[in-house]
Amino acid sequence: MVGFFAVFVSFFNLVPQAVKIHNGGGTHDLSVSSFLSILLAGILWFVYGLLRTDWPLIATNVVQILLTVYILYKINMSSSTTPVDGADVV
């Protein structure tokens, strides 16, 4: 029971961020290092799930990894289109 609650909390922790970004919200206030640590944790839990053949753990962390990669991708795309030194974007 505790495991299912932990999965629910960790999974739905990323959904609001991904939805906000997808709907056009900015990424300038998001921390890359935080999402990199979430990604690392998800990968490690995924590997642990594979070693135990624990399909709920595997499936949950695949979704978590995908959401985190999406958020990091959007952060990266946002930072690469930001004007440098106040230059205007044409």
Contact map, one row per residue, 1 for C-alpha under 8 A:
111110000000000000000000000000000000000000000000000000000000000000000000000000000000000000
111111000000000000000000000000000000000000000000000000000000000000000000000000000000000000
111111100000000000000000000000000000000000000000000000000000000000000000000000000000000000
111111110000000000000000000000000000000000000000000000000000000000000000000000000000000000
111111111000000000000000000000000000000000000000000000000000000000000000000000000000000000
011111111100000000000000000000000000000000000000000000000000000000000000000000000000000000
001111111110000000000000000000000000000000000000000000001001000000000000000000000000000000
000111111111000000000000000000000000000000000000000000000000000000000000000000000000000000
000011111111100000000000000000000000000000000000000000000000000000000000000000000000000000
000001111111110000000000000000000000000000000000000000000000000000000000000000000000000000
000000111111111000000000000000000000000000000000000000000001001100000000000000000000000000
000000011111111100000000000000000000000000000000000000000000000000000000000000000000000000
000000001111111110000000000000000000000000000000000000000000000000000000000000000000000000
000000000111111111000000000000000000000000000000000000000000000100110000000000000000000000
000000000011111111100000000000000000000000000000000000000000000000100000000000000000000000
000000000001111111110000000000000000000000000000000000000000000000000000000000000000000000
000000000000111111111000000000000000000000000000000000000000000000000010000000000000000000
000000000000011111111100000000000000000000000000000000000000000000100110000000000000000000
000000000000001111111110000000000000000000000000000000000000000000000000000000000000000000
000000000000000111111111110000000000000000000000000000000000000000000000000000000000000000
000000000000000011111111111000000000000000000000000000000000000000000010010000000000000000
000000000000000001111111100000000000000000000000000000000000000000000000000000000000000000
000000000000000000111111100000000000000000000000000000000000000000000000000000000000000000
000000000000000000011111110000000000000000000000000000000000000000000000000000000000000000
000000000000000000011111111000000000000000000000000000000000000000000000000000000000000000
000000000000000000011001111110000000000000000000000000000000000000000000000001000000000000
000000000000000000001000111111000000000000000000000000000000000000000000011001000000000000
000000000000000000000000011111000000000000000000000000000000000000000000001001100000000000
000000000000000000000000011111100000000000000000000000000000000000000000000000000000000000
000000000000000000000000001111110000000000000000000000000000000000000000001000000000000000
000000000000000000000000000011111110000000000000000000000000000000000000000000000000000000
000000000000000000000000000001111111000000000000000000000000000000000001001000000000000000
000000000000000000000000000000111111100000000000000000000000000000000000000000000000000000
000000000000000000000000000000111111110000000000000000000000000000000000000000000000000000
000000000000000000000000000000111111111000000000000000000000000000010011000000000000000000
000000000000000000000000000000011111111100000000000000000000000000000001000000000000000000
000000000000000000000000000000001111111110000000000000000000000000000000000000000000000000
000000000000000000000000000000000111111111000000000000000000000000010000000000000000000000
000000000000000000000000000000000011111111100000000000000000000110011000000000000000000000
000000000000000000000000000000000001111111110000000000000000000000000000000000000000000000
000000000000000000000000000000000000111111111000000000000000000000000000000000000000000000
000000000000000000000000000000000000011111111100000000000000110110000000000000000000000000
000000000000000000000000000000000000001111111110000000000000100010000000000000000000000000
000000000000000000000000000000000000000111111111000000000000000000000000000000000000000000
000000000000000000000000000000000000000011111111100000001100100000000000000000000000000000
000000000000000000000000000000000000000001111111110000001100110000000000000000000000000000
000000000000000000000000000000000000000000111111111000000100000000000000000000000000000000
000000000000000000000000000000000000000000011111111100000000000000000000000000000000000000
000000000000000000000000000000000000000000001111111111101100000000000000000000000000000000
000000000000000000000000000000000000000000000111111111100100000000000000000000000000000000
000000000000000000000000000000000000000000000011111111000000000000000000000000000000000000
000000000000000000000000000000000000000000000001111111000000000000000000000000000000000000
000000000000000000000000000000000000000000000000111111100100000000000000000000000000000000
000000000000000000000000000000000000000000000000111111111100000000000000000000000000000000
000000000000000000000000000000000000000000000000110011111110000000000000000000000000000000
000000000000000000000000000000000000000000000000000001111111000000000000000000000000000000
000000100000000000000000000000000000000000001100100001111111100000000000000000000000000000
000000000000000000000000000000000000000000001110110011111111110000000000000000000000000000
000000000000000000000000000000000000000000000000000000111111111000000000000000000000000000
000000100010000000000000000000000000000000000000000000011111111100000000000000000000000000
000000000000000000000000000000000000000001101100000000001111111110000000000000000000000000
000000000000000000000000000000000000000001000100000000000111111111000000000000000000000000
000000000010000000000000000000000000000000000000000000000011111111100000000000000000000000
000000000010010000000000000000000000001001000000000000000001111111110000000000000000000000
000000000000000000000000000000000000001001100000000000000000111111111000000000000000000000
000000000000000000000000000000000000000000000000000000000000011111111100000000000000000000
000000000000011001000000000000000000000000000000000000000000001111111110000000000000000000
000000000000010000000000000000000010011000000000000000000000000111111111000000000000000000
000000000000000000000000000000000000001000000000000000000000000011111111100000000000000000
000000000000000001000000000000000000000000000000000000000000000001111111110000000000000000
000000000000000011001000000000000010000000000000000000000000000000111111111000000000000000
000000000000000000000000000000010011000000000000000000000000000000011111111100000000000000
000000000000000000000000000000000000000000000000000000000000000000001111111110000000000000
000000000000000000001000001000000000000000000000000000000000000000000111111111000000000000
000000000000000000000000001101010000000000000000000000000000000000000011111111100000000000
000000000000000000000000000000000000000000000000000000000000000000000001111111110000000000
000000000000000000000000000000000000000000000000000000000000000000000000111111111000000000
000000000000000000000000011100000000000000000000000000000000000000000000011111111100000000
000000000000000000000000000100000000000000000000000000000000000000000000001111111100000000
000000000000000000000000000000000000000000000000000000000000000000000000000111111100000000
000000000000000000000000000000000000000000000000000000000000000000000000000011111110000000
000000000000000000000000000000000000000000000000000000000000000000000000000001111111000000
000000000000000000000000000000000000000000000000000000000000000000000000000000001111111110
000000000000000000000000000000000000000000000000000000000000000000000000000000000111111000
000000000000000000000000000000000000000000000000000000000000000000000000000000000011111000
000000000000000000000000000000000000000000000000000000000000000000000000000000000011111100
000000000000000000000000000000000000000000000000000000000000000000000000000000000011111110
000000000000000000000000000000000000000000000000000000000000000000000000000000000010011111
000000000000000000000000000000000000000000000000000000000000000000000000000000000010001111
000000000000000000000000000000000000000000000000000000000000000000000000000000000000000111
